[in-house]
Amino acid sequence: MKKILVPTDFSEQAQNALEVAAQLAKKYDSEIYLLHMLELPTQLIDAASGTSNQVPEAIYFMKKAHEKFEDVKKKEFLNDIPVYETVMFHGAFKGIMEVAKENGCDLIVMGSHGATGFKEVFIGSNTEKVVRNSEIPVLVIKEKKSIFDVTDFVFACDFVPHVKNSFLEATKFAEAIDAKMHLVYINTANKFKTSEYLDKKMKKFLEDVEFSNYTLNVYNAESIEKGILKFTAAMKAGLIGISTHGRKGLAHFLNGSVSEDLVNHSKKPVITFKIS
């Protein structure tokens, strides 16, 4: 966790994410890369590239963004943290991926807009694209966290071989933040598995894993989403972890009818790990 990327639109949600990133940076001696995507009309993007006579207008927007960065960098919670700023013009998703790769970032911390629901985090177009495609973990912060101190970390898993790498990435994160991981299989009526079957499946999945600071759980629920949320509440966990499936996103996991009321009660941070 040496280089943390924080995309920002200077909103309250983005500041919430930045505050968490700052806490992690201080704890792990990390650098923060602040990224702002300027949403400009195409003609102004051409101007910024020097192919138009509208250069002054494009420069004006750049200047305003840098002024906002200067205000952000004066925040007390960023004291003693190396902070680097970047302004980019093209689509937010591509820009985030590009900056993360160019700077060798190993974590993206993002705020989430709109409803506070678990499912909503994966619906907002930019956040959803980043979560789905990012090669590095993405931590999504939904509300202000004065102290981001996670002692219990729920990781929802279906214990199939192809999620092993993303699980191992999750164990590294759990070790880094010194949190106990609560591995959970959500057992639903339409895909019910017996205790004997799951016991064998889990043991097979974990047989060569060195990480040991975890509990192993099966939670019966009417849907995977509800199961994750209810189990997280029961464990009083401060973070939910989940694997993502590239182009398929989370469709395989977040399916079926979901009670919006219940889902919107989840304000826990969510961290995603790409299945490779």
N, C-alpha and C positions, 0 to 999 in steps of 0.2 A: 504493500500500500504506500509506495513512495511517490506516486504521481496521481493526483485526483483531478478529474475533469468535472467542472460544474457548468453546464449550460445555463445561461441566465437571460431572462427578458426584463430583469429588474423589478419583477413583481414580488408580492409578499411570499408566494409559494417558492419562488426561486431563492429568496433570502433564507427561508426555512431550510432549504437544501444546503445552502452555503454555510449556514451556522453548524449543521451536522458535519459537513466536510471539514470545517475549521477544527471542530473537536477531534476528529479523526487525525487530521494533519498534525495537531499539537501532540497527540498521543503517540503517533508513529513517525514523527519527524518527516512529514511529507510536504511536497509542493502542491500548490493548487493552480490549476489552469482554468481561468474564467473565460467562457466563450459566449459571445453575443452574436446572434444571427440577425443581420439587418434585413428586414423584409422590404425591399425596394422594388418599384416598378422596373420592368426589364430595361427601359431606356436609361434609367439611372445606373443600373448595373453595368450597362455598356459604357456609360460615362465614366464610371470609376475605373474601367479598364482602359480609358483614354480613347475610346472610339466614338465620342459624341461631344457636342459643344455644351453639354449640361454638367460638366465637371464640377463647377462651384456648388451646385445643389447636392451632388453626391458627397462632396467633401464636407458640406454642412452636416449631413446625417452622420458621417463618420466622426466628426468633431463632437457632436452631441453624445454619441455613444461613449467616446473616450472620457467626456466630462462625467457621465454617469459612473463609469468605471472608477474614476478618481474618487468620487463620493463613496462608492462601495468599499474601496481599498482603505478608506479612513476609519472603517468600522473597528471598534475596539477589539472585537472577537477575532480579528485577523492579525492582530499585533504579533510580530515575531514569526510570521509564516511567509515564506516566499510565494508571492502571488503574481502570475503572469496573465496578461490579457490578450485576447484575440477577437477581432471583429471580422466576420465573414459575410458574404452576400448571398451565396447560393443556398438551396434548400436546407432547412435546419437539420434534417436527418443525415444527409450526406456530409454536411459540415461537421457535425458532431463526430461521426465515424472517422473522418479525415484527420481532425485535430487529435483525436485519441490515438490514432495510429502514428502520426508524425511525431508526437511527443512521448510515445511509449507509456501512455497512461495505463494504470492497472485497475482503476475503478472509476465509474461514472456515478455521480450523485445528482439526481434530478428532483425537482418539485413536481407535484401533480396538480393539474387544474381541474375545475369543475367539481362534480360529485366526489365524495370522499370514499366511494365504494371500492372494494377489492377488484371488481371487474373493471371499473372505470379507469383504473390505472393503465389497463392494457387497451383502452379504446381510443383515447386521445391520439390523433394520427402520428405526431412526432414521437411521443413517449412510446407508443406501441411499436413503431418501426425500430426505435433504438433498442428497446427491450428484446424485440424479436431477432434482431440481426447482430447485436453487439457481441464481439468475441470476448469482451471482458465483462465482469459482473456489473450490473446496474442496480444501484440502491435508490429506490423511489421513496421520497419523504412526503407525507401527506399533511402534516401539521407541525406547528412549532415544537421543537424539542429542546428545552432549556438544557437538559442533560441527556446526551445519547449514550446510555450505559446499558448495554444488552447483556443480561446474564443467562437468559434462556432464549434459544433460537429454534423455532419450529421449521423443519425441512420436510415438505410433503414429497413423497416419492412413491413410484409404483414398482421399484425394485426390479426393473428389466435391465439387461446388460448394457444397452446403448445409453443409459443415463449415468453410467458409472463415472465417467470423466467429470460431468457437471457436479455430481455428488462429491467427488474428491476436491473439486474447487471450493465447494461449500464448506467442506471440513477445514480447508486452509483458512477460510474467512472466519470460521468459528474459533479456530485456534488463535488467529490474530487478535480478535476482540475478546478472547478469553471467555467465551460463552459455551454453556452446555447445549448440545444439539439434541433436539427431540425429533427423531425420525418417525414419520407417521405414514401409514398406509390407510387411506380412507376407503372403507369397505361399504359399497352401496348395494342396494337390493338388486338392481338390474345387472350388476357384475359381481355378485356375491362370491367370496372365496372362503373356504373353511379355514379354521385356525391352523390345522395340521398343514394344509397347503401353503399358507402364508409363512408359517414358521420355517419350513424348508426353503422357500423362496428367499426369505430375508437372510437366512444363514448362508446360503449359497452366494448371495450378492455381497455379503460382508466378510467372507472367509479370508480374504487376503488384505483386508483394510487394517492399517496400523493405528489409525485414529480410534481412541477408545472413550472419549468424553461424550457419550451419547446414551440416550434411552431409546428403546425400540417399542413402537406402539402400533396398535391397530385400533381405528376409531370407526364405529358404525354410524353412518349418517345417510340421509335421503339423497344428498348430492355431495360431490367432491368439494364444491365451494363452501357449502354450509359446514361440512365436516372440518375443513381446514380452519374456518373461523371459530367454530365452537371448541375445537381442540386447543387452538391458540389461547382462547379465553380461559379454558380450564387449566392450562399450564401456566397462566399469567406470563406468557412469553412476550418479549418486546420486539420480535422480528419474525417475519414469515419469509422462508426461502422456497424457491421453486425453480425447476428447470424449464428452459424454453427450447422450442423446436425449429429454429430457423424460419423458413418460409411458412410453415404451418402455424407459427405463433403458438398461442396457448389454447387453440381450439379444442385439442384433444382433452385438455384438462378442464377448461371452463365451459362445460356444455350443459345441456338440459335447462329446465326452467329454474330461475334463481329468484329468491325472494329479495327484491331490491331493498326493502327495509332492513333485512338482516345484513345484507352485503354492505350497505351504506354505514353500518355501525362499525365496520372495521376501519380504524384510523391508524393501524399499525404500519410501520415501514415494511416495504416488501423488497427483497433482493432477488435478482434473477441471474441464473447461470446458464450459459449457452451449452446445449448438447453438441458435442463435436464428434 
